Amino acid sequence: MSDAVPVPTRHLVGAPTPTPSGAPAPEHPSADRLDGRVRAVLVALVVGGVAAILDSTMVTLAINTLVAGLDSTPGRIQWVITGFMLVMAVTIPVTGWAERRWGGKRVWMMALTLFVLASVLCAVSWNDTSLIGFRLLQGVATGLLIPLMQTLAVRAAGGRVTSRLVAAFSLPVALGPILGPVIGGLILSWLSWRWLFLVNVPLIAAGLLLAWRFLPTDRSEPSARHVRLDWIGLVLITPSLAAILYGLSQLSADGGIGHAGVLGPLLAGIVLLAAFVGWASRPGDRQPIVDIRLLRKRSLGTASAVLFTAGAAMYAGMFLLPLYFQQLHSESVLNAGLLMIPQGVGALLSRFGVGKLVDRFGARVVTIASFLLAAAATVPFAVAGPDTNLWWLGAVLLIRGLGIGAVLIPPTSVAYQDIQPNNIPHATMTTRITQQLGASFGTAIVAVVLQALVDHGATTAFCSAFWWAIGITIAAIVPAVILPANTPNTAPQPAKPTPNERIPSNR
């Protein structure tokens, strides 16, 4: 008897739904619409997931306030953000195994509960060490929530990943830059910094209630009940991601890539990552923690490359812009947050039309156009000075938001084209890890440029850093060129399961 259980094929983006006779059903103009059940699931996921995004954007504004409030130093308080990002990244690979072992709804609600508990603990922190520790707990919860939100949304849609679905479950990413700086700025201006964490509590409570009501009660996969966690794979990939992200975060602080504090972690992380690739490439009968063999598929491989560069382009700008307004224009934290609103509005608006654009022109064309629009809208910041009109920059940010907001949706929808349902968690983890690494890479590059040129004046430093951000955005077009053209007329037929896409029975 075979040890593998074939998995039924799934419907792909833009592919016609087969009828029982095997003939394709006629195209329907509303095929891309989300039914009421899927919309209810998405509302529950967005309400719960937006708290983690809001928390990240708000805490970034509070570094100086936390230094004063906890009698700490900027270098130590920086770990409130760095530690959170590291733990979040290394938790992501466990999500797929946990979802298979205990079921998506249960893990989602456990992660929300952990997040709200950690938020309350952060609010009652008594020194910088306790705050950093409780932020690590938030990182664990967020590392489960972000990929699981994507996985549960795709599952709710029956595996049919459309641009409209991606736009919906990525809504927190658009709302965060709009609401986070404003709410955070208001709290820091009028209340204690502790309310940055307490404001999450009612939102998470609503998310838990909606999840209990609308998320389908899924059971753990029967074959997964006896699947052991790939401890060797976890031990290899966890420190590799942590070391690489830590090395990148230290680039601006430790004097460049040649410094031991940067080069050591980067080399160690690369060696461990190479060891993980070797281990995961030949899993045998075990279930790998992250199935990297899926990267051989053109859809997921090219989409992951695009998402890496998109993460670098997005977060390079997100790192620079608040600092630009505060340091070059001498704006307060609250005003800097308000000035960022146009970019968030643009990102939100782009989600209403990007699905139709992908249907008409294809994922490749829309992705390239989005990168070009974002790069062009960043140029004014590279030539601006302290006297540049803020209304003009606000209009430019609106345009930049349109580009940045649209750039993630086409490659994310393409990523699942050839993926079988049982491998959706692995595809999700792969896209999230690559995007997270890209975000750290882009942030590190512009931070190094900013730090290296600070002695030449703030204007020179920021202009140069923005030119680097533009270069990163243009470089992102290279992998986008080979992205599959995902249109209704060219969408591939549903893929048949391959030996690599069967679930081992682990008897």
Secondary structure, DSSP 8 states (H G I E B T S, - for coil): --SEE-------TT---B-TTSSB----TTTT---HHHHHHHHHHHHHHHHHHHHHHHHHTTHHHHHHHTT--HHHHTHHHHHHHHHHHHHHHHHHHHHHHH-HHHHHHHHHHHHHHHHHHHHT--SHHHHHHHHHHHHHHHHHHHHHHHHHHHHHTTT---HHHHHHHTHHHHHHHHHHHHHHHHHHHHS-TTHHHHTHHHHHHHHHHHHHHHS------GGGTT----HHHHHHHHHHHHHHHHHHHTTTTTTSTTSHHHHHHHHHHHHHHHHHHHHHH--TTS--SS-GGGGGSHHHHHHHHHHHHHHHHHHHHHHHHHHIIIIIS---HHHHHHHTHHHHHHHHHHHHHHHHHHHHH-HHHHHHHHHHHHHHHHHHHHS--TTS-HHHHHHHHHHHHHHHHHHSHHHHHHHTTT--GGGHHHHHHHHHHHHHHHHHHHHHHHHHHHHHTGGG-HHHHHHHHHHHHHHHHHHTHHHHHTS----TTT--------GGGSEE---
